[in-house]
């Protein structure tokens, strides 16, 4: 585009200085030492991230690469590469272990006829994840009540 228009007019339209434009043009042709180091570091980050099965974030990657003082630099380069560590799955509360090898207790109330209140009580417990954390809900019922 600089062949059709004067560089001075283009720089004025884009609100950049002419010296800044020519400096940018030179940097593209001959990158500086920091840019060359960032290019090498980005390649090493991609390799180590793939080796970690995409689980390492910037703290672990900086330690694995042997430069723990450059964690923020590594985090910035990871964002430029669009590399994000996989999040660990949330903890699930297990109230019972269904994989155990022991026998399952029989249901002894299957054919029981409930005739009065306070004769048979049943309960169940579960965990509910809320914004404040895990809450445990326990329900206790008298089998003689109308809703049971």
C-alpha positions as CSV (number, residue, x, y, z in Angstrom):
1,X,0.0,0.0,0.0
2,X,3.0,2.3,0.5
3,X,3.6,2.1,-3.2
4,X,0.2,3.9,-3.9
5,X,0.3,6.4,-1.0
6,X,3.1,8.3,0.7
7,X,4.3,6.7,3.9
8,X,3.9,10.1,5.7
9,X,0.1,10.2,4.8
10,X,-0.4,6.5,5.9
11,X,1.3,7.1,9.2
12,X,-0.7,10.2,9.8
13,X,-4.0,8.4,9.1
14,X,-3.0,5.5,11.4
15,X,-1.7,7.8,14.1
16,X,1.8,6.4,14.2
17,X,5.1,8.1,13.7
18,X,7.2,7.6,10.5
19,X,10.2,6.6,12.6
20,X,8.0,4.0,14.5
21,X,6.9,2.6,11.2
22,X,10.4,2.2,9.8
23,X,11.6,0.7,13.1
24,X,8.8,-1.8,13.0
25,X,9.6,-2.7,9.4
26,X,13.3,-3.2,10.4
27,X,12.4,-5.4,13.4
28,X,10.3,-7.7,11.2
29,X,13.4,-8.2,9.0
30,X,15.9,-8.6,11.8
31,X,14.3,-9.5,15.1
32,X,16.1,-8.5,18.3
33,X,17.7,-10.8,20.8
34,X,14.7,-10.8,23.1
35,X,12.3,-11.7,20.2
36,X,14.7,-14.5,19.1
37,X,14.7,-15.8,22.7
38,X,10.9,-15.7,22.9
39,X,10.7,-17.7,19.7
40,X,13.0,-20.4,21.1
41,X,11.1,-20.4,24.4
42,X,7.7,-20.7,22.7
43,X,8.9,-23.8,20.9
44,X,10.2,-25.3,24.2
45,X,6.9,-24.4,25.9
46,X,4.9,-26.2,23.2
47,X,7.1,-29.3,23.5
48,X,7.0,-29.5,27.3
49,X,3.3,-28.8,27.4
50,X,2.7,-31.7,25.0
51,X,5.0,-33.9,27.1
52,X,2.9,-33.1,30.2
53,X,-0.3,-34.3,28.4
54,X,-1.5,-30.7,28.4
55,X,-1.8,-30.5,32.2
56,X,1.0,-28.2,33.2
57,X,0.3,-24.5,33.8
58,X,2.9,-21.8,33.9
59,X,4.4,-22.6,37.4
60,X,5.1,-26.2,36.5
61,X,6.3,-25.4,33.0
62,X,8.7,-22.8,34.3
63,X,10.1,-25.3,36.7
64,X,10.3,-28.0,34.0
65,X,12.1,-25.6,31.6
66,X,14.6,-24.7,34.3
67,X,13.7,-21.1,34.6
68,X,11.5,-20.7,37.7
69,X,12.0,-16.9,37.8
70,X,10.4,-16.4,34.5
71,X,6.9,-17.7,35.3
72,X,5.1,-14.5,34.2
73,X,7.0,-14.5,30.9
74,X,6.1,-18.1,30.3
75,X,2.4,-17.4,31.2
76,X,2.4,-14.5,28.7
77,X,3.9,-16.7,26.0
78,X,1.4,-19.5,26.8
79,X,-1.5,-17.0,26.3
80,X,0.0,-16.0,22.9
81,X,0.2,-19.6,21.9
82,X,-3.3,-20.2,23.2
83,X,-2.1,-22.9,25.5
84,X,-4.2,-23.5,28.6
85,X,-3.7,-26.3,31.1
86,X,-6.6,-28.7,31.6
87,X,-8.4,-28.2,34.8
88,X,-8.5,-31.0,37.3
89,X,-12.0,-32.5,37.6
90,X,-14.0,-31.4,40.7
91,X,-14.1,-33.7,43.7
92,X,-17.1,-35.9,43.9
93,X,-18.4,-37.0,47.3
94,X,-18.9,-40.7,47.4
95,X,-21.3,-41.7,50.2
96,X,-21.2,-45.4,49.4
97,X,-18.6,-47.6,47.6
98,X,-20.6,-49.6,45.0
99,X,-17.4,-51.4,43.8
100,X,-16.8,-53.3,47.0
101,X,-16.8,-57.1,46.8
102,X,-18.8,-57.7,50.0
103,X,-22.4,-58.8,50.0
104,X,-25.2,-56.3,49.8
105,X,-27.5,-56.2,52.8
106,X,-30.9,-57.6,52.2
107,X,-34.0,-55.5,52.4
108,X,-35.6,-56.7,55.6
109,X,-38.6,-54.3,55.3
110,X,-39.9,-55.6,51.9
111,X,-42.9,-57.5,53.2
112,X,-43.3,-55.7,56.5
113,X,-46.8,-54.4,57.4
114,X,-46.5,-51.1,59.3
115,X,-49.4,-50.8,61.7
116,X,-48.5,-47.8,64.0
117,X,-46.2,-44.8,64.1
118,X,-42.7,-45.1,65.5
119,X,-42.5,-48.7,64.4
120,X,-40.2,-48.3,61.4
121,X,-38.0,-45.4,60.5
122,X,-36.0,-45.1,57.3
123,X,-33.3,-42.6,56.3
124,X,-31.1,-41.6,53.3
125,X,-28.2,-39.2,52.9
126,X,-26.8,-37.4,49.9
127,X,-24.4,-34.5,49.2
128,X,-25.4,-31.3,47.4
129,X,-22.9,-28.9,45.8
130,X,-23.9,-25.3,46.5
131,X,-22.2,-22.0,46.0
132,X,-20.9,-22.2,49.6
133,X,-19.5,-25.8,49.2
134,X,-20.8,-29.3,49.8
135,X,-23.9,-29.6,52.0
136,X,-25.1,-33.0,53.3
137,X,-28.8,-33.6,53.3
138,X,-30.2,-36.4,55.5
139,X,-33.9,-37.4,55.3
140,X,-35.5,-39.4,58.1
141,X,-39.1,-40.7,57.6
142,X,-41.5,-42.7,59.7
143,X,-43.0,-45.3,57.4
144,X,-46.4,-45.0,59.0
145,X,-46.7,-41.3,57.9
146,X,-49.1,-40.7,55.0
147,X,-46.4,-39.6,52.5
148,X,-44.1,-42.6,53.0
